[in-house]
Amino acid sequence: LESHLGFAFPELEILHFGDNQFSGRIPASVTNISGLKDFDIYSNAFSGLVPENMGKLQNLVFFYIDYNHLGIGKGGDLDFLPSLTNCSRLNDLDIHHNRLGGVLPNSIANLSAQLEHLFMGGNLISGSIPQGIGNLVKLKNLHIGENLFTGEVPTSIGKLRNIGRFDLSLNRLSGEIPSCIGNLSRLLYLHLNGNNFEGRIPLTLGKCKDMEIMDLSQNKLGGTIPDQLIAAFQRLITLNLSHNAFNGSFPSAISNSKNLVELYGDNNDFSGELPGGFGEISELRILHMQGNYFDGSIPQALGILRGLESLDLSGNNLTGTIPLELQKLPFLVSLNLSFNQLEGEVPEEGVFNNISQFSLVGNKDLCGGIPEIELPKCFNQAANAKRNGLSTKSIIIIVISLSLASVSVAFIAILCWRKLSGKEIIPLALRQVCFVRVSYKELVQATNGFEASSLVGKGSFGSVYKGFLDQQENPVAIKVLNLQNLRAIKSFTVECEALRNVRHRNLVKLITCCSSMDYQGNDFKAIVLEFMANGTLESWLHHDYDEDHSSRHLNFAQMLDIAIDVANALDYLHHHCRTPIVHRDLKPTNVLLDDDMVAHVGDFGMAKLLSDA
């Protein structure tokens, strides 16, 4: 950027250079733009030190310098922070993913009382966390993970009662998890993983009843986990307790967490039998319990988890046979039962039909299975008959039962048909999002493995693919989030919430959201939307070319129609939907055109629901 930038635009209020390829230093002259409210240079290649007198911008509300190369990893990198205490309106302070080093100054306690979002993760900040951080009582998001912080967590964090996301992950923090964390009753996401915390999980944490993601992995935590603690978390989506020293039985109360999608209890000292209640968690997709001391048999109830994608029970003391029900799980693509004491015949269908998807090594008494695993044949036909066969009496009972069931179903179907005749059937794409469920596997299949030919757009928040789902007649747009970008994670939550209850002909329709893991065990988030065949308004305004190489051009009537469509969408968002929504990122790339050139406003990743204001 030009060094005289601040002198050329002294009346500027919003400065956005984000998501580009600018490099060099931040011009010191920007501090002369006294009316500046929004300073955003995120996701560039800026380097060097941040000007120390940024606090001259006393009207500053948003300060985004994240995802650059600022700082040199030493003391002095954070010398600009004390000056920001002059910015009494500051709401967002994002400096994460740079090279900022040194100790976090105590003046952090004097930042704006209006501060709601503080992101400092992914730097080289060292020393202890200042006790004064508890003064920032309006904080909703605090992310200081992926740094070099040491010492104990200050008890003053118990004052941050508005906090929704609290991330101290991947530091060198020690001591016990402070019991005052239970004061954070609005906590949704807790990331304490990758530290040196020890002792037990404080029972006060059970006061955070709205918790959705809790990651305590890779610490030195131990002891038993009381049932009453786990029973409190009925809204959990992800629970990660892996790589600690927890012992005793795994809490059976986990079955109360009906929304749980990912459960990691691996590499601990748990013992006893695996809870049969796992089968009651209908949303469970990932269950990893390897590297413990579980004994007994594999619960047959796991066979009713229709959405299960990854199951790892390796490195335990499990005995008995492999439940046949596991081969019937339609989405199971990763199964590891290695190094147990399992016996009997290996199933051959489902996940057991692809040698790259399952592992059974270290179970010396197994037999059968597909030829590729090279196990001995099973010779105990009597046992097989007992396990798999049915007596004549059983067959007769089943046939009679099925016949009666068929008659009942037919009778009910006739009644329903009479009741519904003459009523319009609502297409799947128009139903509420909660009725459509897709897995990572389905999205892979829909895009042919996210191949390049399916890619229709790409940005810092993620990539958009054209795909075909079995549940949909028409093609869909699949937005895969780049989870290395913290803003992408925030945008995922915001967009799903914003589009969940809105319907208008000039808004892009949300079909569903997917929050899961890929085949390598990495977090995966995607948003599935209706596909717009004519692309973005941006591509038409700048005369891009169609597939047949003909130039795109809008006549005046089309431009007027598009303007009216966009105005109708904004009028609906501002005045007619249940919770008023401000889009905050309206631009030609976020206006999409369908087959009939009707405009639809999309990309609500930066939207604001006014009920949250």
N, C-alpha and C positions, 0 to 999 in steps of 0.2 A: 504494500500500500504506500501511496505517496506520503512523504513526511509532513506535508502541509495540509493533510486532509482536514484536520480540525479547524484550520483557518478558512478553508474554502466553504465549509458548510456550518457556520456558527449557530444556525437556528434549528439544526437537525434534532429530531426527537427519537427516531428509530434508525438504528444502523445494523443492517443484517448482511453479513458476508458469509454466513454459514454454509457448510457443505460445498466448498470449492477447493481450489488448489493454491491459495495464496501462501506465500512464505515470507521469511524475513521477520523483522521485529514489529511489535505493535507501535504505531507512531505515537510519540509522546504528546503530539498536538491534539489527540482526541480528547484530552482532559480539558480543552478549551471549549468544548461543545456543552455549555453549561445547562442546556435544557434537555440533554439526552436522557431518555427513559429506558431505552432498550438497546443494550450492546451485545451483539451476537456474532461471534466469529468461530463458532464451533466447527469441528471437523475440517481443519485446514492443515497447514504445515508451518504455522507461526512458531518462532523459536526465540531464545533469549529471555530476558527478564520482563515481567509485567511492570509497566510504569508505576512508580511508588505513589504518585499523587492521584490515583483514580478516584479518590474520595472527593475530589473537586466536583465530581458529577453528582451533586446532592439530590437530584431528582431521579436518580437511577432506581429502576424497579427490577429489571432483569439483567443479569450479568452472566453471559455464557462464553467461556473461553475453553470449554472442554474439547477433548480429542485433538490436541495440537502437540507440539514438542517444546512447550514453554518450560523454562527453568533449566538448571544444570545439575540438579540432584544434591545441592549443598545448602548450607545456611545462607540466608539472604533471599532465597527464592520467594519466600512468603512475606517479604517486607511491604507488599502492597496491601495486605489484609488490614492492618491497623487503620489505614486511611479510609477504608470502606465503612468504618463506624460512623462516618459523617453522613452516610446515605440512609436516612431515616425511613425511606419508603421501600428499601430493598426487600423483595419478595423471594427471588430465586438467585442462588449463588452456585453456579456450576463450574468447577475448575478440575473435574476429574479427568483421568487418563492424559496426563502430561508427564513432565519430568521434575516436578516440583519437590524439592527436598527441604531439610531443616526441620526445626521444631515448630509445632503449631502454637502461635502466640496466645498468651492469656487474654489478649484483647478480643479474641473470638467471642467472649462473653458480652461484649458491648456492641455487637452487630445489631442491626435493626430489630426492634421488637415485633416487626411485621414479617420477619423471615419465616417462610414455610418450607422451603426446599434447599437443603444444603448437601451438595455432592462434591466430595473431595477424594473419592476412591481412585485407585490405579495410579498413585504417585509414589514418592519416596519419602513421605513425611514420617518423622521419627519422634521419639520421646513419648511422654504420657499424654493421655487425653485430658485437657484442662478441666478442672472442676467446674469452672464457670460456664461450661457448655449447657448446663441446666437452666441458665437464664433465658435460653431461646425457647420460650414456652409455647410459641405458636407453630413450632416445627411439625410438619407432617411427614417429611422424608429426610432421613439422616443417613447418608452413605459415606463412610470413611474407611471402607474395606480396601484390601489390596495395597496396604501401606506397610510401614515398619513400626507401628505403635507398640509400646511395651508397657508393663505395669498392669495394674488392676483397673477395671472399669469404674469410673467415679460414681458414687452413690447419687450424685445430683441428677443423673439421667432419669431418676424416678419422678422428676418434675415435668418431664416432657409428655404430658398426658394426652396430647393431640397426635402423637406420633403414630403413623400407620405403617411405615417401613423403616426398619432399624437394621443397618448392615455394618457389622464390625469384622467381617470375614477376612481371612488370609492376612492376619497381622501376627504379632508375637505377644498378644495379651495373655495374662496369667491370672492365678487366683480363682476364686469361685465365681460363678454367675451370680451377680448381686440379687438379693431377694426383692429389692425395690423395683425390679423390672416388672413385677406384677402390677405396679401402679399404671402401667401403660395399657389401659383397658381397651383402647382403640387399635391395638397392634394387629396388623394383618400379616406382615412379612417379617420374620426374624431370622437373620443370618449371622450366626456366631461361629461358623465353621472355619477350620484351618487356623486355630489358635492353640494355646496351652492351658485352657480352662480345665479345672479339676474339681473333684467333689461330686455331689449329687445335683440333679436338676431341682431348683427351688420349687417347692409346692405352690408358692405364690404365683408362679407362671400360669397356673390354672385359672387365674382371674381374667386372662386374656382369651375370653371365650370365642372371639371372632377370628382367631388365628387361622390363616389359610395355608401359609408356608412356614415351616420351622426347620431350619437346618443347623444341627448341633454337631455335625460330623467332624472327624479329624481333630479331636481334642483328647483330653485325658480324663474325661468324665467317667464315673463309675457308680457302683451300687445298684440296687434294684429300682425299677420304675413303678411307682404305685399305680394301681388301677384307677384310683380316683383322679389322679393327675391327667392321664390320657383320656378318661371319660369326659373331661371338661372341653376337649377340643372336637366338637361335633361338626365343625365346618372345615376341617383340615382337607387340603388338596394334596400337599406334599409334606411328608415327614421323613427326615433324614437323621438317623442316629448312628450311622456307620462309623467304623474306625474309632471306637472308644473302648471302654472296659466295663460296660454295663453287664450285670449278671442276673441270675435268677430267671424265673419264667418271663416270657414276653407277655406284657399286659393284655389280657383277653378283652378288656374294654375298648380296644382298638376297633372292634366291630361296631361301635357307636358312630364312628366317623364314616358315615355313608357316602360322603362325597370324595373320599380319599382316592386319588389316582396313582400316586407314587409312594411306595413305602420301602425304605432302606434301613434294615437293621443289621446289616452284614458286618463281619469282622469285629465282633464283641465276644462276650463270654456267656451269652444266653444259654439256658439249658432247659430240660424238660421237653414236653411235646409241643409241636407247632399248634397254635390256636386253631381250632376248627372254625372259629368265628370269622376267619379270613374270607370264607365263602359268602358271608353276609355283606361284604363290601362290594356292591355290584359295579361300582365305577372303577375298581382297581385294574390298572393296566401294567404296572411294574411292581414286582414283589421280589426283593433281594434279601435273602436271609443266610447267605453263605458265610463260612468261616466262624461258626459258633459250635455249640455242643448239644444241639437238638437231637433228641432220640425219638423212638416210636416210629410210626408209619407216616407216610405223606397223606395229609387229610384229603379224603375223596371230595370234600366240599369245594376244593380248588377247581374241580371240574365244572362248576356252575358259573365260574367267572368268565362270562362270554367275551368280555373285552380285554382279557389278559393278553399282553403282548410279550412280556419278558418275565421269566421265572427262574431264579437262581437259588438252589438249595444245596449247592455243593459244599464239601468240606465240613460235614456234620456227621452224626452217628445214626442216620436214619436207616430203618430196617423195613422188611416186608417187600411187597411188590409195587410196581409202578402202576398207579391208577389208570385204567383204560380210558377214563373220562378225559384225561389230558390230551389225547389224540383228537378229540372232537372240538377243541377250542379253535374257532375259525381264524383268530388274529394272532395266535401264539407263534412267534417267529424266532424266539431265543429261549432255549431251555437248557439249564445246566444242573444235572443231578450227580455230578462226578464226586468221587471220593466219599462215598457213604458205604453202607453195608446192604444195599438192595439186592434182591434176588428175584428169580422167576423170569417170565417171558417179557421181552421188550415189544411194545406195540409197533405197528408198521405204518399207520396212517397219520395224517395231519403233519404236525411238526416232526414226527419220527420218520417221515418219508424223505427228508432232506438232510443229509449228513452235515451240512454246513450250519444247520440251525440248532443242533442239540449235541450235548456231550454227556457220556456215561462212564468215562474212564474211571478206574479205581473201584469198581463194583464187581468183584471177582465171581459172584454167583449168578450173574445175569446170563440169559441165553436168548436165542432167536433174533428178531429184528431184521432190518434190511441187510442184504449181503455185504454192503460197504463197511459195516462196523465189525465184521469178521468175528462174531460171537459164535460159540458152539450151538448146535441145534438143541431144541428142547425135546427131551425124550419122555418126560413124565406126562403121558397123555391123560392119565386119570385125573391128575391135578388140573390139567388144562380144561378137561371136560367139566370138572367141578367149578372152575373159575369162570369159564366162558359159556358152557353149555346150558341148556334148559331142558327140564323134564317135560314129558308129554303133557302131564297135568298143567304145568306152567304155561305151555304153549296154548292149550285150550282156553285157559283163563284169560291170557293176553288177547287172543283172537276175539273172544266174546266181549271183553272190555273195549277193544278198539271199535267193534261194530256198534256198540251202544253209544260210544263217544261220537262216532261219525254221524249217527242219526240225530244226536243232540245238537251237534254243530250245524247240521243242515237245517234243523228246525229253527234255531236261533238266527241263522243267516236269512231265512225267509222273513222272519218277523222284522229284522233290521232293514231288509230291503223294502218292505212295505212302509215302514216308518219313514225311511229316507227318500223314497221315490219322489221325484219332482224337485228335490233340492240339489243345488249345485255343489259338486265336490270341489273342495279347495285344493289347488295344486300344491305340491310339497314346497315349492319355492316361496309360497306366500304364507306358509305357516310360521308360527313363532319359532325362534331359533332353538329353543330348548327341545323341540321334537326331532331335530336333525343331529345325528351323531356320526362323526367320521374319525377314523384312526389315522395315525401316521402312515400305516401300510396302504390305506385307501388313497391317500394323497400322493404317495409314491406311484401307485398304479395309475392314478388319474393323469399324471404328468409324464409318464414313461420314465420314471426315475429322475424327475426334475431336469430333463435333458434340455440342451440349449435351444432346440427348435421350439420348445414350449414357452420359452422366456419372452415376455412381452414388455417388460420394464424393469428398471433397477435403480435403486437409490441407496443412501446411507442407512435407511431404516430397514431395508430388505429388498427382496425381488418378487416380481409378480409373474405368475405362470398361467397359461391357459390350460384348462384341464377338463376332463369328462368324468363325472361321478355317476355311479350306478343309480343313485337315488334321483338324479336330475335328467330331464329330457334335454335341456340346453347346456351348452358349455358354461363353465364357471371360471372366475378369476381367483387364483389362490395366491394370497399375499403371504410369503414366508418371511418372518421377521429375522433381522440380523441381531441376535441376542448379545453380540459383543458390544453393541451400542445401547447404553442404559436408556436413552431416549426411546429406542424402539420398544423396550419392555414397557415403559410408561405409556407409549402410544397404543400398544396392544390392549391394555386394560381400559384406556379411555375410549378407544374406538368401539370395542365390544359393548361397553356400557352406554355409549351415546346412541348406537344404532339398534340396541336391543328392543326398544319399545317405540321406534319411530317408523312410520310408513307414509310415503308420499311418492307420487309418480315421478318427481324430479330429484329423488334421493336414490343413491345406489343401495340396492337391497342386500342386507346381511343374511347369508344363508346359514352359516354356523362359524364357530371358532374351534380351533384344535390346540390344546395344550398338553403335550406329551413328551416323549423322548425318541430320538432317532435310533437307528440300529447300532450306533457306537456308544449309546448311553448318554448322549448330549441332550440338553433341554431343547425342545422344539415348540415353536408357537406359530400358528398360521391363522389367517382370517379368510374365509371363503365367501366371495361376493358374486353377484350376477355379472356375467361377462358383457362388456360393451364393445360391440363389433367395430364401431367406427373410431375407437381410440379416444385420445384426449383432445380437448379444444386447442391445446398448444400445438399439436401436430397439424391442425387445419390452419391456424393463424400463420404458421411459418412455412406453409406449403410443402409439407412432407409428401412423400410419394406412397401410393398404394402398392399392393403386391404386384399389380400389372404395370407398375412404373408410371401410372398416370398421376399428374399433379393434383393435390387436394386444394379445393378453393371453395370459399363460402360466399354466396351472394348476399345482398343486403337483407332480403327477407329471412334467410336462414339465421343471419347474425341477430336480427331483431327477435326471432323466435327463441334463440338460445338465451338471450338476455332476459326475456320474460320468464323462461323456465327457471333460470338461476334465481331471479327475484322471487318467484313463487316458492322455491325451496327455502330461501332465507326467511320469507314471511312466515312460513310454516314453523321453521325451527325457532324463531324468535317469539311467536305469538300464539301458536295453535297446538304445539305438542305438550304432553303432560308436564315435562320439565323443560323449560326454555333452554336452548343450546346456542352458544356462540361458536361458530366454526373456527375462527382465528387463523385460518391458513387458506383462504379462498384465492385461487389463482388458476390460470388456464390449464395447468397440468392436473388439477384436481376437479375439473369439469369433464365428464365423460359423455360420449354420444352413442346412442344405441342404433339399431338398424334403421330406424325412422328419423334419425338425426334429432331425437328428443334429448335434451341435456339432463344429466343427472349429477348432482354434487356428491363427491366422495372424499375419502381420506379424512377421517375425523380424529386422527391421532393427536392433534393439538387442541381439540375442542374443549370447551368449558361448559359444564352443566351448572346453570345458575343457582341451583339448589346448594352447590358446594361453595358458592362465592362468599 
